[in-house]
Amino acid sequence: MNGRALAMSVVCALAVLMASCASARKAAPVEPITYEELTARYNERTESLQALRGRGVVNFRWKDAQGDEQWEQGNLDIQIVQPSRVVFRVHKLGETFLWVGCDEERYWMIDLLRDEDTVAYVGRHDALTAEKAQEIGLLAPPRDLVTLMGIRSLPTFDGRTADLPEVETTESGWRFALPAESGAHWVYDVDGLTARPTAIELVDARGDRVVRATLGDYQLVDMTDKANIVHMAMDVEIDYPEGAASMRIDLDSANDEPPRNRAFDFERLVDALRPMRTLDLDAEP
């Protein structure tokens, strides 16, 4: 065998070996894990994301009253202070056209997209219904965005083993469900290597999917403590099957700089953004 033939044989053998190893790695079973063990690994990341800022782009898709698909895109600024303070500011060329946010008691959506009828909607978290959200075009309660972006820590059960969720082993990781309001459940799919969520969905009491987030492109967060290595999903696709709507978040950067309190002050926001009217969604007709 000449040198050229020998080299080709070695290359082919290496290719077969590498393919075999890759197949073996892919086929390696995911080890079972308890909820307590998984929570410890999951929350090690999220506990560092209690305060967060991010910038990127957001795309909205929905169907109008005539059934025609609509699309809108804008630059996105995110500010979060867990557990209940959220800001989603959508803007173009420096002009804000949508501000969604909440504090501990209230949520709001300030819609400045239509020049002829700009409006600020506001209501209490405990009085928000699916009908109210659909009426104003609010795709998700602002507090739920913390969960759907995969940065809210998982609850612990303080040794109450009877309440511990059962963790199912899947081909790529683990799946489990946590109780939500009105008999609904949050269902998590978590990667078996990194313990990061790959999908999070809300399923109602009937078993119907209300909303599903698919998470990917995990990147480093710019942390004040440079020794703290923390990742978060920079691509989050949120789908709402019943409303045939979706929201795609593509973040360019994220850091743990604490937001300013004024970003969560609804009255101050109304004074600054000056919508034509304010509508209290909980007020009596």
Helices and strands as residue ranges (DSSP letters): H 3-27, H 35-46, E 51-63, E 69-81, E 85-92, E 95-102, E 106-111, E 119-124, G 125-127, H 130-136, H 142-148, G 161-163, E 168-169, E 173-179, G 181-183, E 185-191, E 197-203, E 209-220, E 231-240, E 245-255, G 261-264, H 266-273, E 277-280
